[in-house]
Amino acid sequence: MHEMSIAMSIVDAVVANAEKEGGVRISGVELLVGKLAGIEAESLKFCFSAATKGTIAEGAALVIGEPEGTGECGECGMRFPVTFYYAECPKCRSLRITIVSGEEFLIQTITIEEEGE
């Protein structure tokens, strides 16, 4: 389950950022994880909860946005939904498809609480 190593990396990154900003607690983290990123969102949520134990992010709410995959045809330019990396253009049947969304993996926001909040 590679989601645990991903969760640990996320926790390391958000904790380092929060401490750099003078935060004493992280109460929320928002991620963007595309449907084609190869990361199972529910597993990541479970692993995130475990990875935060004993850190300033323990108990933080994790929200994951999951954008759908979109491909663009290199022949006719049509954009269409894709669920896999290998797709055929529904308009011209070309296989020259470029994935333009759905591979995202970003930490969008971190909610940091400072001393006295």
C-alpha positions as CSV (number, residue, x, y, z in Angstrom):
1,M,0.0,0.0,0.0
2,H,1.9,3.0,-1.3
3,E,-0.7,5.4,0.2
4,M,1.0,5.1,3.6
5,S,4.3,6.5,2.3
6,I,2.4,9.2,0.4
7,A,0.5,10.1,3.6
8,M,3.8,10.2,5.6
9,S,5.3,12.6,3.0
10,I,2.2,14.8,3.1
11,V,2.4,14.9,6.9
12,D,6.1,15.8,6.8
13,A,5.5,18.6,4.3
14,V,2.5,20.2,6.1
15,V,4.1,19.9,9.5
16,A,7.3,21.5,8.3
17,N,5.3,24.3,6.6
18,A,3.2,24.9,9.7
19,E,6.2,25.0,12.0
20,K,8.0,27.4,9.7
21,E,4.9,29.7,9.9
22,G,4.9,29.5,13.7
23,G,1.8,27.2,13.8
24,V,1.2,25.0,16.8
25,R,-1.6,22.8,15.3
26,I,-2.9,21.8,11.9
27,S,-6.6,21.5,11.9
28,G,-7.2,20.8,8.2
29,V,-5.5,19.8,4.9
30,E,-7.0,19.9,1.5
31,L,-5.6,17.9,-1.4
32,L,-6.3,17.6,-5.0
33,V,-5.8,14.0,-6.2
34,G,-6.8,13.3,-9.8
35,K,-8.7,10.0,-10.6
36,L,-5.7,9.0,-12.8
37,A,-3.0,9.7,-10.2
38,G,-2.9,6.1,-9.1
39,I,-3.8,7.0,-5.5
40,E,-6.8,5.5,-3.8
41,A,-8.4,8.4,-1.9
42,E,-10.1,6.3,0.8
43,S,-6.8,4.5,1.6
44,L,-5.0,7.8,1.7
45,K,-7.5,9.1,4.2
46,F,-7.0,6.1,6.4
47,C,-3.2,6.3,6.2
48,F,-3.2,10.1,6.8
49,S,-5.0,9.5,10.1
50,A,-2.4,7.0,11.2
51,A,0.5,9.1,9.9
52,T,-0.5,12.2,11.9
53,K,-0.4,10.4,15.3
54,G,1.9,12.2,17.6
55,T,2.3,15.2,15.3
56,I,0.8,18.7,15.3
57,A,-1.5,17.4,12.5
58,E,-3.1,14.8,14.7
59,G,-6.9,15.0,14.3
60,A,-6.7,17.3,11.2
61,A,-9.5,17.0,8.8
62,L,-8.4,15.7,5.4
63,V,-10.5,16.8,2.4
64,I,-9.7,15.3,-1.0
65,G,-10.9,16.7,-4.3
66,E,-10.8,14.2,-7.1
67,P,-11.0,15.7,-10.6
68,E,-12.0,13.4,-13.4
69,G,-9.6,12.5,-16.2
70,T,-9.8,14.5,-19.4
71,G,-8.0,13.7,-22.6
72,E,-7.3,15.8,-25.7
73,C,-7.1,14.3,-29.2
74,G,-3.8,15.2,-31.0
75,E,-5.6,14.9,-34.4
76,C,-8.9,16.7,-34.1
77,G,-8.4,18.6,-30.8
78,M,-11.6,17.2,-29.1
79,R,-11.5,17.0,-25.3
80,F,-13.4,14.2,-23.6
81,P,-13.6,12.2,-20.3
82,V,-11.1,9.4,-19.9
83,T,-10.8,6.8,-17.2
84,F,-7.6,5.2,-18.3
85,Y,-4.3,6.4,-20.0
86,Y,-5.0,4.6,-23.2
87,A,-8.1,6.0,-24.9
88,E,-9.5,6.4,-28.3
89,C,-11.0,9.7,-29.5
90,P,-14.8,9.3,-29.7
91,K,-14.9,11.7,-32.7
92,C,-12.1,10.7,-35.1
93,R,-10.9,7.4,-33.5
94,S,-7.3,8.6,-33.1
95,L,-5.1,7.1,-30.4
96,R,-3.0,10.2,-30.2
97,I,-4.4,11.3,-26.9
98,T,-2.8,13.6,-24.3
99,I,-4.1,13.5,-20.7
100,V,-4.8,17.1,-19.7
101,S,-6.4,16.6,-16.3
102,G,-6.9,13.9,-13.8
103,E,-3.2,13.3,-12.9
104,E,-3.1,16.1,-10.3
105,F,-1.6,15.5,-6.9
106,L,-1.3,18.8,-4.9
107,I,-1.6,20.0,-1.3
108,Q,-4.0,22.9,-1.9
109,T,-4.5,24.3,1.6
110,I,-3.3,23.8,5.1
111,T,-5.3,25.2,8.0
112,I,-2.8,26.2,10.6
113,E,-3.6,27.4,14.1
114,E,-1.1,29.7,15.8
115,E,-0.3,30.2,19.5
116,G,-3.3,31.5,21.4
117,E,-6.0,30.5,18.9
